[in-house]
Amino acid sequence: MSFSKEQLQIYWRRNLKYIFMLLTIWFTVSYLFGIILVDTLDKIKIGGYPLGFWFACQGSEMIFVVLIAIYVKLMNKLDKDFGVAEV
C-alpha cells in the first residue's frame, strides 16, 4: 500500500498535533500545578492533603498514564482513518 506525499504529511501533522496537545496537558499538570502554582493549590484539601502536594507527588504520574491511554486511542483511530490499523 502506497500513500501520496500529501497523505503522509496529513498523517504526520495530525500525529504531531496529538503529541503537542497531550504534552501541553502533561506540562500544565506536572510543572505548573506541581511546582509553580503549588502554594495556591495547597489551600484546597483532598483527603486531608493539600492539592498542590497531591499534584507534586501523584498527579503528574497519574495524568501521564491517562494521557498514554488517550494517545493510544487517538492513534488507533488515526490508523483506521488512513487504513493502516493493525488487525
Biopython code that builds the backbone (N, CA, C, O; Angstrom):
import numpy as np
from Bio.PDB.StructureBuilder import StructureBuilder

atoms = [
    (1, "MET", "N", (0.855, -1.174, 0.000)),
    (1, "MET", "CA", (0.000, 0.000, 0.000)),
    (1, "MET", "C", (0.898, 1.233, 0.000)),
    (1, "MET", "O", (1.771, 1.383, 0.855)),
    (2, "SER", "N", (0.673, 2.097, -0.958)),
    (2, "SER", "CA", (1.491, 3.305, -1.000)),
    (2, "SER", "C", (0.605, 4.534, -0.815)),
    (2, "SER", "O", (-0.565, 4.555, -1.198)),
    (3, "PHE", "N", (1.196, 5.528, -0.227)),
    (3, "PHE", "CA", (0.478, 6.761, 0.064)),
    (3, "PHE", "C", (1.163, 7.917, -0.644)),
    (3, "PHE", "O", (2.370, 7.899, -0.886)),
    (4, "SER", "N", (0.376, 8.901, -0.961)),
    (4, "SER", "CA", (0.960, 10.095, -1.566)),
    (4, "SER", "C", (1.693, 10.890, -0.493)),
    (4, "SER", "O", (1.470, 10.707, 0.703)),
    (5, "LYS", "N", (2.552, 11.756, -0.942)),
    (5, "LYS", "CA", (3.306, 12.603, -0.013)),
    (5, "LYS", "C", (2.345, 13.458, 0.822)),
    (5, "LYS", "O", (2.585, 13.693, 2.006)),
    (6, "GLU", "N", (1.263, 13.917, 0.199)),
    (6, "GLU", "CA", (0.284, 14.751, 0.906)),
    (6, "GLU", "C", (-0.414, 13.964, 2.014)),
    (6, "GLU", "O", (-0.638, 14.496, 3.101)),
    (7, "GLN", "N", (-0.760, 12.706, 1.749)),
    (7, "GLN", "CA", (-1.393, 11.877, 2.773)),
    (7, "GLN", "C", (-0.449, 11.632, 3.939)),
    (7, "GLN", "O", (-0.859, 11.681, 5.099)),
    (8, "LEU", "N", (0.804, 11.370, 3.632)),
    (8, "LEU", "CA", (1.794, 11.162, 4.688)),
    (8, "LEU", "C", (1.971, 12.415, 5.541)),
    (8, "LEU", "O", (2.116, 12.325, 6.760)),
    (9, "GLN", "N", (1.959, 13.575, 4.902)),
    (9, "GLN", "CA", (2.091, 14.829, 5.655)),
    (9, "GLN", "C", (0.872, 15.068, 6.538)),
    (9, "GLN", "O", (1.013, 15.527, 7.671)),
    (10, "ILE", "N", (-0.319, 14.766, 6.037)),
    (10, "ILE", "CA", (-1.537, 14.935, 6.841)),
    (10, "ILE", "C", (-1.478, 14.019, 8.054)),
    (10, "ILE", "O", (-1.770, 14.439, 9.173)),
    (11, "TYR", "N", (-1.099, 12.767, 7.826)),
    (11, "TYR", "CA", (-0.981, 11.797, 8.926)),
    (11, "TYR", "C", (0.009, 12.296, 9.974)),
    (11, "TYR", "O", (-0.286, 12.290, 11.169)),
    (12, "TRP", "N", (1.183, 12.727, 9.522)),
    (12, "TRP", "CA", (2.228, 13.182, 10.445)),
    (12, "TRP", "C", (1.797, 14.448, 11.186)),
    (12, "TRP", "O", (2.058, 14.577, 12.382)),
    (13, "ARG", "N", (1.138, 15.390, 10.489)),
    (13, "ARG", "CA", (0.676, 16.615, 11.157)),
    (13, "ARG", "C", (-0.333, 16.304, 12.246)),
    (13, "ARG", "O", (-0.284, 16.884, 13.331)),
    (14, "ARG", "N", (-1.255, 15.383, 11.957)),
    (14, "ARG", "CA", (-2.233, 15.018, 12.984)),
    (14, "ARG", "C", (-1.562, 14.332, 14.167)),
    (14, "ARG", "O", (-1.938, 14.569, 15.315)),
    (15, "ASN", "N", (-0.576, 13.486, 13.900)),
    (15, "ASN", "CA", (0.174, 12.839, 14.970)),
    (15, "ASN", "C", (0.890, 13.880, 15.830)),
    (15, "ASN", "O", (0.834, 13.814, 17.058)),
    (16, "LEU", "N", (1.554, 14.831, 15.198)),
    (16, "LEU", "CA", (2.242, 15.887, 15.948)),
    (16, "LEU", "C", (1.262, 16.753, 16.736)),
    (16, "LEU", "O", (1.573, 17.191, 17.843)),
    (17, "LYS", "N", (0.090, 16.998, 16.174)),
    (17, "LYS", "CA", (-0.939, 17.761, 16.880)),
    (17, "LYS", "C", (-1.355, 17.033, 18.157)),
    (17, "LYS", "O", (-1.482, 17.653, 19.213)),
    (18, "TYR", "N", (-1.568, 15.719, 18.063)),
    (18, "TYR", "CA", (-1.920, 14.922, 19.249)),
    (18, "TYR", "C", (-0.808, 14.978, 20.286)),
    (18, "TYR", "O", (-1.073, 15.173, 21.472)),
    (19, "ILE", "N", (0.435, 14.807, 19.845)),
    (19, "ILE", "CA", (1.566, 14.822, 20.771)),
    (19, "ILE", "C", (1.679, 16.181, 21.459)),
    (19, "ILE", "O", (1.842, 16.246, 22.678)),
    (20, "PHE", "N", (1.594, 17.254, 20.696)),
    (20, "PHE", "CA", (1.701, 18.589, 21.269)),
    (20, "PHE", "C", (0.581, 18.852, 22.275)),
    (20, "PHE", "O", (0.828, 19.395, 23.352)),
    (21, "MET", "N", (-0.646, 18.471, 21.927)),
    (21, "MET", "CA", (-1.787, 18.680, 22.807)),
    (21, "MET", "C", (-1.619, 17.912, 24.127)),
    (21, "MET", "O", (-1.846, 18.462, 25.204)),
    (22, "LEU", "N", (-1.227, 16.657, 24.032)),
    (22, "LEU", "CA", (-1.086, 15.835, 25.237)),
    (22, "LEU", "C", (0.111, 16.261, 26.086)),
    (22, "LEU", "O", (0.027, 16.247, 27.314)),
    (23, "LEU", "N", (1.211, 16.636, 25.458)),
    (23, "LEU", "CA", (2.363, 17.115, 26.228)),
    (23, "LEU", "C", (2.079, 18.456, 26.897)),
    (23, "LEU", "O", (2.601, 18.732, 27.977)),
    (24, "THR", "N", (1.262, 19.283, 26.268)),
    (24, "THR", "CA", (0.859, 20.547, 26.883)),
    (24, "THR", "C", (0.051, 20.291, 28.151)),
    (24, "THR", "O", (0.253, 20.952, 29.170)),
    (25, "ILE", "N", (-0.857, 19.333, 28.081)),
    (25, "ILE", "CA", (-1.638, 18.969, 29.276)),
    (25, "ILE", "C", (-0.706, 18.437, 30.358)),
    (25, "ILE", "O", (-0.823, 18.820, 31.522)),
    (26, "TRP", "N", (0.216, 17.559, 29.985)),
    (26, "TRP", "CA", (1.127, 16.988, 30.974)),
    (26, "TRP", "C", (2.014, 18.064, 31.590)),
    (26, "TRP", "O", (2.231, 18.065, 32.801)),
    (27, "PHE", "N", (2.528, 18.980, 30.773)),
    (27, "PHE", "CA", (3.343, 20.074, 31.285)),
    (27, "PHE", "C", (2.545, 20.921, 32.272)),
    (27, "PHE", "O", (3.046, 21.288, 33.335)),
    (28, "THR", "N", (1.313, 21.224, 31.915)),
    (28, "THR", "CA", (0.469, 22.036, 32.787)),
    (28, "THR", "C", (0.272, 21.361, 34.135)),
    (28, "THR", "O", (0.382, 22.001, 35.181)),
    (29, "VAL", "N", (-0.017, 20.079, 34.105)),
    (29, "VAL", "CA", (-0.264, 19.358, 35.357)),
    (29, "VAL", "C", (1.015, 19.180, 36.157)),
    (29, "VAL", "O", (1.030, 19.432, 37.361)),
    (30, "SER", "N", (2.080, 18.752, 35.510)),
    (30, "SER", "CA", (3.293, 18.425, 36.272)),
    (30, "SER", "C", (4.104, 19.646, 36.670)),
    (30, "SER", "O", (4.565, 19.733, 37.808)),
    (31, "TYR", "N", (4.287, 20.583, 35.762)),
    (31, "TYR", "CA", (5.158, 21.719, 36.069)),
    (31, "TYR", "C", (4.392, 22.873, 36.708)),
    (31, "TYR", "O", (4.769, 23.365, 37.771)),
    (32, "LEU", "N", (3.326, 23.297, 36.060)),
    (32, "LEU", "CA", (2.596, 24.451, 36.599)),
    (32, "LEU", "C", (1.877, 24.109, 37.904)),
    (32, "LEU", "O", (2.026, 24.813, 38.903)),
    (33, "PHE", "N", (1.094, 23.021, 37.891)),
    (33, "PHE", "CA", (0.345, 22.678, 39.102)),
    (33, "PHE", "C", (1.242, 22.108, 40.190)),
    (33, "PHE", "O", (1.033, 22.375, 41.373)),
    (34, "GLY", "N", (2.244, 21.323, 39.793)),
    (34, "GLY", "CA", (3.097, 20.658, 40.775)),
    (34, "GLY", "C", (4.214, 21.517, 41.325)),
    (34, "GLY", "O", (4.741, 21.209, 42.394)),
    (35, "ILE", "N", (4.603, 22.595, 40.630)),
    (35, "ILE", "CA", (5.731, 23.407, 41.090)),
    (35, "ILE", "C", (5.356, 24.884, 41.224)),
    (35, "ILE", "O", (5.494, 25.459, 42.303)),
    (36, "ILE", "N", (4.888, 25.494, 40.149)),
    (36, "ILE", "CA", (4.662, 26.938, 40.132)),
    (36, "ILE", "C", (3.443, 27.340, 40.961)),
    (36, "ILE", "O", (3.518, 28.284, 41.746)),
    (37, "LEU", "N", (2.341, 26.647, 40.800)),
    (37, "LEU", "CA", (1.094, 27.024, 41.478)),
    (37, "LEU", "C", (0.829, 26.229, 42.754)),
    (37, "LEU", "O", (-0.290, 26.220, 43.266)),
    (38, "VAL", "N", (1.857, 25.569, 43.258)),
    (38, "VAL", "CA", (1.666, 24.692, 44.416)),
    (38, "VAL", "C", (1.143, 25.450, 45.643)),
    (38, "VAL", "O", (0.292, 24.927, 46.361)),
    (39, "ASP", "N", (1.626, 26.648, 45.894)),
    (39, "ASP", "CA", (1.174, 27.399, 47.072)),
    (39, "ASP", "C", (-0.306, 27.757, 46.978)),
    (39, "ASP", "O", (-1.028, 27.697, 47.973)),
    (40, "THR", "N", (-0.747, 28.123, 45.801)),
    (40, "THR", "CA", (-2.154, 28.446, 45.592)),
    (40, "THR", "C", (-3.015, 27.200, 45.731)),
    (40, "THR", "O", (-4.077, 27.247, 46.353)),
    (41, "LEU", "N", (-2.569, 26.084, 45.156)),
    (41, "LEU", "CA", (-3.340, 24.850, 45.214)),
    (41, "LEU", "C", (-3.346, 24.227, 46.602)),
    (41, "LEU", "O", (-4.254, 23.462, 46.927)),
    (42, "ASP", "N", (-2.355, 24.538, 47.424)),
    (42, "ASP", "CA", (-2.296, 23.980, 48.780)),
    (42, "ASP", "C", (-3.446, 24.458, 49.656)),
    (42, "ASP", "O", (-3.695, 23.871, 50.709)),
    (43, "LYS", "N", (-4.141, 25.490, 49.256)),
    (43, "LYS", "CA", (-5.286, 25.977, 50.031)),
    (43, "LYS", "C", (-6.483, 25.047, 49.906)),
    (43, "LYS", "O", (-7.408, 25.108, 50.717)),
    (44, "ILE", "N", (-6.470, 24.182, 48.891)),
    (44, "ILE", "CA", (-7.548, 23.215, 48.673)),
    (44, "ILE", "C", (-7.076, 21.869, 49.210)),
    (44, "ILE", "O", (-5.965, 21.432, 48.912)),
    (45, "LYS", "N", (-7.917, 21.217, 49.998)),
    (45, "LYS", "CA", (-7.562, 19.919, 50.596)),
    (45, "LYS", "C", (-8.373, 18.803, 49.937)),
    (45, "LYS", "O", (-9.571, 18.948, 49.696)),
    (46, "ILE", "N", (-7.697, 17.687, 49.651)),
    (46, "ILE", "CA", (-8.350, 16.482, 49.150)),
    (46, "ILE", "C", (-7.874, 15.324, 50.015)),
    (46, "ILE", "O", (-6.682, 15.020, 50.057)),
    (47, "GLY", "N", (-8.802, 14.684, 50.699)),
    (47, "GLY", "CA", (-8.435, 13.576, 51.584)),
    (47, "GLY", "C", (-7.509, 14.002, 52.699)),
    (47, "GLY", "O", (-6.719, 13.193, 53.186)),
    (48, "GLY", "N", (-7.587, 15.253, 53.117)),
    (48, "GLY", "CA", (-6.746, 15.755, 54.188)),
    (48, "GLY", "C", (-5.381, 16.265, 53.734)),
    (48, "GLY", "O", (-4.613, 16.788, 54.541)),
    (49, "TYR", "N", (-5.079, 16.115, 52.456)),
    (49, "TYR", "CA", (-3.795, 16.564, 51.936)),
    (49, "TYR", "C", (-3.988, 17.765, 51.015)),
    (49, "TYR", "O", (-4.993, 17.847, 50.308)),
    (50, "PRO", "N", (-3.043, 18.689, 51.018)),
    (50, "PRO", "CA", (-3.139, 19.845, 50.115)),
    (50, "PRO", "C", (-3.097, 19.399, 48.646)),
    (50, "PRO", "O", (-2.363, 18.474, 48.297)),
    (51, "LEU", "N", (-3.871, 20.047, 47.808)),
    (51, "LEU", "CA", (-3.951, 19.695, 46.399)),
    (51, "LEU", "C", (-2.599, 19.862, 45.697)),
    (51, "LEU", "O", (-2.257, 19.056, 44.831)),
    (52, "GLY", "N", (-1.834, 20.881, 46.049)),
    (52, "GLY", "CA", (-0.508, 21.075, 45.462)),
    (52, "GLY", "C", (0.418, 19.909, 45.762)),
    (52, "GLY", "O", (1.182, 19.481, 44.897)),
    (53, "PHE", "N", (0.354, 19.394, 46.982)),
    (53, "PHE", "CA", (1.141, 18.221, 47.370)),
    (53, "PHE", "C", (0.717, 17.011, 46.539)),
    (53, "PHE", "O", (1.555, 16.232, 46.084)),
    (54, "TRP", "N", (-0.599, 16.867, 46.347)),
    (54, "TRP", "CA", (-1.114, 15.743, 45.570)),
    (54, "TRP", "C", (-0.594, 15.798, 44.135)),
    (54, "TRP", "O", (-0.154, 14.785, 43.591)),
    (55, "PHE", "N", (-0.644, 16.988, 43.520)),
    (55, "PHE", "CA", (-0.148, 17.120, 42.152)),
    (55, "PHE", "C", (1.345, 16.838, 42.084)),
    (55, "PHE", "O", (1.806, 16.173, 41.156)),
    (56, "ALA", "N", (2.096, 17.330, 43.042)),
    (56, "ALA", "CA", (3.545, 17.150, 43.027)),
    (56, "ALA", "C", (3.930, 15.683, 43.220)),
    (56, "ALA", "O", (4.888, 15.209, 42.609)),
    (57, "CYS", "N", (3.195, 14.966, 44.059)),
    (57, "CYS", "CA", (3.566, 13.581, 44.367)),
    (57, "CYS", "C", (2.936, 12.550, 43.439)),
    (57, "CYS", "O", (3.607, 11.614, 43.004)),
    (58, "GLN", "N", (1.659, 12.715, 43.136)),
    (58, "GLN", "CA", (0.954, 11.687, 42.382)),
    (58, "GLN", "C", (0.325, 12.175, 41.091)),
    (58, "GLN", "O", (0.205, 11.416, 40.130)),
    (59, "GLY", "N", (-0.069, 13.416, 41.063)),
    (59, "GLY", "CA", (-0.863, 13.927, 39.952)),
    (59, "GLY", "C", (-0.221, 13.801, 38.597)),
    (59, "GLY", "O", (-0.862, 13.349, 37.649)),
    (60, "SER", "N", (1.038, 14.192, 38.483)),
    (60, "SER", "CA", (1.671, 14.160, 37.163)),
    (60, "SER", "C", (1.845, 12.732, 36.655)),
    (60, "SER", "O", (1.697, 12.484, 35.458)),
    (61, "GLU", "N", (2.156, 11.795, 37.539)),
    (61, "GLU", "CA", (2.316, 10.405, 37.111)),
    (61, "GLU", "C", (0.987, 9.807, 36.675)),
    (61, "GLU", "O", (0.920, 9.108, 35.663)),
    (62, "MET", "N", (-0.067, 10.076, 37.428)),
    (62, "MET", "CA", (-1.380, 9.535, 37.084)),
    (62, "MET", "C", (-1.891, 10.141, 35.776)),
    (62, "MET", "O", (-2.434, 9.433, 34.928)),
    (63, "ILE", "N", (-1.717, 11.429, 35.622)),
    (63, "ILE", "CA", (-2.140, 12.093, 34.392)),
    (63, "ILE", "C", (-1.333, 11.554, 33.209)),
    (63, "ILE", "O", (-1.892, 11.356, 32.130)),
    (64, "PHE", "N", (-0.040, 11.315, 33.389)),
    (64, "PHE", "CA", (0.792, 10.795, 32.311)),
    (64, "PHE", "C", (0.286, 9.433, 31.837)),
    (64, "PHE", "O", (0.233, 9.183, 30.633)),
    (65, "VAL", "N", (-0.081, 8.561, 32.755)),
    (65, "VAL", "CA", (-0.607, 7.242, 32.389)),
    (65, "VAL", "C", (-1.918, 7.387, 31.622)),
    (65, "VAL", "O", (-2.140, 6.688, 30.633)),
    (66, "VAL", "N", (-2.784, 8.285, 32.072)),
    (66, "VAL", "CA", (-4.056, 8.529, 31.378)),
    (66, "VAL", "C", (-3.781, 9.088, 29.977)),
    (66, "VAL", "O", (-4.439, 8.690, 29.015)),
    (67, "LEU", "N", (-2.828, 9.994, 29.856)),
    (67, "LEU", "CA", (-2.501, 10.577, 28.559)),
    (67, "LEU", "C", (-1.924, 9.537, 27.593)),
    (67, "LEU", "O", (-2.149, 9.626, 26.386)),
    (68, "ILE", "N", (-1.194, 8.569, 28.105)),
    (68, "ILE", "CA", (-0.698, 7.488, 27.253)),
    (68, "ILE", "C", (-1.874, 6.701, 26.684)),
    (68, "ILE", "O", (-1.893, 6.383, 25.495)),
    (69, "ALA", "N", (-2.854, 6.387, 27.528)),
    (69, "ALA", "CA", (-4.041, 5.661, 27.060)),
    (69, "ALA", "C", (-4.809, 6.478, 26.024)),
    (69, "ALA", "O", (-5.291, 5.928, 25.033)),
    (70, "ILE", "N", (-4.922, 7.769, 26.245)),
    (70, "ILE", "CA", (-5.606, 8.642, 25.280)),
    (70, "ILE", "C", (-4.842, 8.665, 23.963)),
    (70, "ILE", "O", (-5.455, 8.614, 22.896)),
    (71, "TYR", "N", (-3.512, 8.741, 24.020)),
    (71, "TYR", "CA", (-2.699, 8.758, 22.804)),
    (71, "TYR", "C", (-2.882, 7.463, 22.009)),
    (71, "TYR", "O", (-3.003, 7.494, 20.785)),
    (72, "VAL", "N", (-2.901, 6.343, 22.700)),
    (72, "VAL", "CA", (-3.101, 5.060, 22.025)),
    (72, "VAL", "C", (-4.446, 5.044, 21.312)),
    (72, "VAL", "O", (-4.548, 4.600, 20.168)),
    (73, "LYS", "N", (-5.472, 5.530, 21.994)),
    (73, "LYS", "CA", (-6.803, 5.576, 21.389)),
    (73, "LYS", "C", (-6.839, 6.492, 20.163)),
    (73, "LYS", "O", (-7.399, 6.136, 19.126)),
    (74, "LEU", "N", (-6.239, 7.665, 20.296)),
    (74, "LEU", "CA", (-6.197, 8.609, 19.174)),
    (74, "LEU", "C", (-5.431, 8.031, 17.986)),
    (74, "LEU", "O", (-5.862, 8.167, 16.841)),
    (75, "MET", "N", (-4.309, 7.394, 18.255)),
    (75, "MET", "CA", (-3.502, 6.845, 17.162)),
    (75, "MET", "C", (-4.181, 5.645, 16.515)),
    (75, "MET", "O", (-4.069, 5.460, 15.303)),
    (76, "ASN", "N", (-4.881, 4.829, 17.291)),
    (76, "ASN", "CA", (-5.625, 3.722, 16.698)),
    (76, "ASN", "C", (-6.701, 4.244, 15.753)),
    (76, "ASN", "O", (-6.909, 3.693, 14.672)),
    (77, "LYS", "N", (-7.383, 5.311, 16.169)),
    (77, "LYS", "CA", (-8.401, 5.922, 15.305)),
    (77, "LYS", "C", (-7.755, 6.517, 14.052)),
    (77, "LYS", "O", (-8.279, 6.358, 12.950)),
    (78, "LEU", "N", (-6.636, 7.191, 14.214)),
    (78, "LEU", "CA", (-5.931, 7.780, 13.077)),
    (78, "LEU", "C", (-5.487, 6.680, 12.101)),
    (78, "LEU", "O", (-5.629, 6.828, 10.888)),
    (79, "ASP", "N", (-4.955, 5.589, 12.635)),
    (79, "ASP", "CA", (-4.544, 4.474, 11.784)),
    (79, "ASP", "C", (-5.728, 3.895, 11.013)),
    (79, "ASP", "O", (-5.600, 3.564, 9.834)),
    (80, "LYS", "N", (-6.879, 3.771, 11.676)),
    (80, "LYS", "CA", (-8.079, 3.277, 10.992)),
    (80, "LYS", "C", (-8.508, 4.237, 9.892)),
    (80, "LYS", "O", (-8.890, 3.812, 8.802)),
    (81, "ASP", "N", (-8.445, 5.523, 10.179)),
    (81, "ASP", "CA", (-8.826, 6.535, 9.173)),
    (81, "ASP", "C", (-7.950, 6.453, 7.926)),
    (81, "ASP", "O", (-8.413, 6.728, 6.819)),
    (82, "PHE", "N", (-6.682, 6.074, 8.106)),
    (82, "PHE", "CA", (-5.753, 6.002, 6.978)),
    (82, "PHE", "C", (-5.587, 4.582, 6.438)),
    (82, "PHE", "O", (-4.810, 4.345, 5.513)),
    (83, "GLY", "N", (-6.326, 3.644, 7.027)),
    (83, "GLY", "CA", (-6.275, 2.268, 6.538)),
    (83, "GLY", "C", (-5.007, 1.514, 6.851)),
    (83, "GLY", "O", (-4.630, 0.603, 6.115)),
    (84, "VAL", "N", (-4.339, 1.879, 7.938)),
    (84, "VAL", "CA", (-3.114, 1.189, 8.314)),
    (84, "VAL", "C", (-3.210, 0.586, 9.713)),
    (84, "VAL", "O", (-2.195, 0.328, 10.361)),
    (85, "ALA", "N", (-4.436, 0.368, 10.168)),
    (85, "ALA", "CA", (-4.636, -0.170, 11.516)),
    (85, "ALA", "C", (-4.190, -1.625, 11.594)),
    (85, "ALA", "O", (-4.281, -2.373, 10.621)),
    (86, "GLU", "N", (-3.714, -2.002, 12.753)),
    (86, "GLU", "CA", (-3.347, -3.400, 12.988)),
    (86, "GLU", "C", (-4.617, -4.204, 13.192)),
    (86, "GLU", "O", (-5.609, -3.717, 13.733)),
    (87, "VAL", "N", (-4.560, -5.434, 12.749)),
    (87, "VAL", "CA", (-5.755, -6.281, 12.858)),
    (87, "VAL", "C", (-5.835, -6.931, 14.202)),
    (87, "VAL", "O", (-6.775, -7.679, 14.472)),
]
sb = StructureBuilder()
sb.init_structure("model")
sb.init_model(0)
sb.init_chain("A")
sb.init_seg("    ")
for serial, (resi, resn, name, xyz) in enumerate(atoms, 1):
    if name == "N":
        sb.init_residue(resn, " ", resi, " ")
    sb.init_atom(name, np.array(xyz, "f"), 0.0, 1.0, " ", f" {name:<3s}", serial, name[0])
structure = sb.get_structure()
